[in-house]
Amino acid sequence: MTDKKTRLRTIFKLSIITLLLQCNVTSCSHSIKKVNPPNIIVFLVDDMGLMDTSVPFIIDGNGNPVKYPLNTFYRTPNMEKLAKQGIRFTNFYAHSVCSPTRVSILTGQNSARHGVTNWIRSENNNRTEFGPSNWNWKGLTKKSVTLPRVLQQEGYRTIHAGKAHLGPINSEGENPLNLGFDVNIAGSSIGEPGSYHGKDGFGHIGGNKTRAVQGLEKYHGKDIFLTEALTIEANAAITKAKEEDKPFFLYMSHYAVHAPFHSDPGFSDNYIDSGKTEKAQAFATLIEGMDKSLGDIVKHVKSLGLGENTILIFMGDNGSDAPLPSENDYGSSYPLRGKKGHHWEGGMRVPFIASWVEPNEQKPLQKKMPIAQQEIQQQPASILDVFSTVCQLANVTIPENHITDGFDLKEQLNGQINTKRSELFLNHFPHGNHRTNYFTSLVKSDWKIIYHYQVDGQPLYELYNLKNDPFEANDLSKENPEQLKFLMKALIHEMENKGALYPEKDGEVLKMIIPQSRSNTK
């Protein structure tokens, strides 16, 4: 009997110890949850170039922002507020067409590495005549390592709203839910909306039915603009994430300001006397409507008490496509040369602003990722940096087998220089049927080289010193053959490092040719 009592006492003690340990673990877990992970908003605007805003991103020799005529035409007060309470980048690069950039944002990889080197046509492979035969036209898959998937696995509520354009019809990449998103609002294979108007059913009732926007049926026939409908749905998803006590990742990917250039009636009166064409006025209303969406989301996040715990990253996906007249390739991105699809800066430089929704330097999360206020960052950065930066902010480990090409922006967001990063950006477009065909360009600090493949003859080169000639008016490829050769070697190295695919002609790969020069000079 005594032995039995002893055993019972021992079992009872062990049970108490186990319960205490469980309570401690639970208590520990609860305390960790109280230090809430940051909410993250990536606010991506389609076809918005560096000059499509009232916020000046071009600076003078002293680092001061300069307003050009286009900055006075557009009205983006919420972008202005964001820039004042955060930091804007003057040299932020994207690929010159949309799908490559979008895949790069979600993977942290250059398009030359992930293989989506052209925009993805929904219905069939748009390789073009001399394009690589095995380029990745199917886009992302269920197995792809993506930013939303990595965050989802760490407990984030991941929300996609708007344009996806990450895979063709009947591919895995067509549906954002296959790519790590918990919520998909209106995302599919299409790259432009059939209509911006709810009365048209966003293309289901009127407009281009092959590009009808999916998943917004409750707005069909109503007097509402697409940008507004997406904003309402995105804000509702944010509210639900808070109700579920989950941190959220919102990928707010507007269809605006892509064609068709339908005028947003809420802003049309602001441009009637502008002297611009009807299409240019409509484009301006798309810009202002997008800006209102930015303000509405910021206001909603603040109303939920989440402003101090939410970081917002604003950017465009490629150069401007504004319907403005062009002269000598200077037009909708002026004073930059070129626009969407071009190999010049106007096709690659995009607006980038980062800020805490409610800056408060005393908050632990904001101490971890401080963002300078009213600052301008001149050191180059790119879309490739978003993946690493968000993972660092959320304290998420990037899978070991996943190669990334970007850098953590922590120092640069705080107004400092990252001396450890490379200042290279490779823009690879081995396809045709666009504004610039079959080219690869490389920005390396102050220099830029453009290589045109020999589809119809000998390769052509362009060389610019962006420090002395930021608007690419003077091609130095013939005047400075040594620098041209040096940069071509750097370009080829980058291509080989990323396993890039080249154009093809008559069954042969068009490899790059290094020009001959008299000396090997850096």
WOHU-V276825 format. One line per field, one symbol per residue. ss: DSSP state (H for helix, E for strand, L for the rest). psi: psi as a letter, one per 40 degrees, with the letter a starting at -180 (. if undefined). burial: + if it has 16 or more other ideal C-beta (glycine too) atoms within 10 Angstrom, else -. A space follows every 10 residues. Layout:
ss=???
psi=???
burial=???
This chain:
ss=LHHHHHHHHH HHHHHHHHHH HHHHHHHHHH HHHHLLLLEE EEEEELLLLL LLLLLLLLEL LLLLELLLHH HHHLLLHHHH HHHHHLEEEL LEELLLLHHH HHHHHHHLLL HHHHLLLLLL LLLLLLLLLL LLLLLLLLLL LLLLLLHHHH HHLLLLEEEE EELLLLLLLL LHHHLHHHHL LLEEELLLLL LLLLLLEHHH HHHLLLLLHH HLLLLLHHHL LLLLEHHHHH HHHHHHHHHH HHHLLLLEEE EEEELLLLLL LLLLLLLHHH HLLLLLLHHH HHHHHHHHHH HHHHHHHHHH HHHLLLHHHE EEEEEELLLL LLLLLLELLE LLLLLLLLLL LLLLHHHHEL LEEEEELLLL LLLHHHHHLL LLLLEEELLL EELLHHHHHH HHHLLLLLLL LLLLLLLLLH HHHLLLLLLL LLLEEEEEEL LLLLLLLLEE EEEELLEEEE EELLLLLLLE EEEEELLLLL LLLLLLLLLL HHHHHHHHHH HHHHHHHLLL LLLEELLEEL LLLLLLLLLL LL
psi=dddddddddd dddddddddd dddddddddd ddddghiiih hhhhhhfhad efiehhehia eeeiihhidd dedihgdddd ddddeahihd ghiiieiddd dddddeeeii dddeegeiih hddihfdide ihdfigeeai idehhidddd ddeeeihhhh hahcfeiihe idedhddeee hdhhhehaei eiidiehdde ffeddiahde fhhiefdeeh eigiiddddd dddddddddd dddefiiihh gggidifiii ghhhdeedde edfeeiiddd dddddddddd dddddddddd dddefedeeh ihhhiieaii fhgiiihfeh ceeheihiah eieideedhi ihhiiidghh eehdddddgh hiifihhehi iideeddddd dddefhhhhd ehhieaihed dddeeihhee iifihhhhgf iafadhigih ihhgbeihih hhigdfaiii iihihdddge efdhhedddg dddddddddd dddddddefi iiiihfeihg iihhiiidig i.
burial=---------- ---------- ---------- ------++++ ++++++++++ +++++++++- ---------+ +-++++-++- +++-++++++ ++++++++++ ++++++++++ ++++++++++ ++---+++-+ ++--++++++ ---+++++++ ++---+++++ ++++++++-- ++++++-+++ ++++++++++ ++++++++++ +++++-+--- ++++-+--++ ---+++++++ +++++-++-- ++---+++++ ++++++++++ ++++--+--- +----+--++ ++++++++++ ++++++++-+ +--+-+++++ ++++++++++ ++++----++ ++++++++++ ++++++++++ +++++++++- ----++--++ ++--+++-++ ++++++++++ ++++-+-+-- --++++++++ +++-+--+-- +-++++++++ ++-+++++++ ++++--++++ ++++----+- ++++-+---+ ++---++--+ +-++++++-+ ++-++--+-+ ++++-----+ -+-+------ --
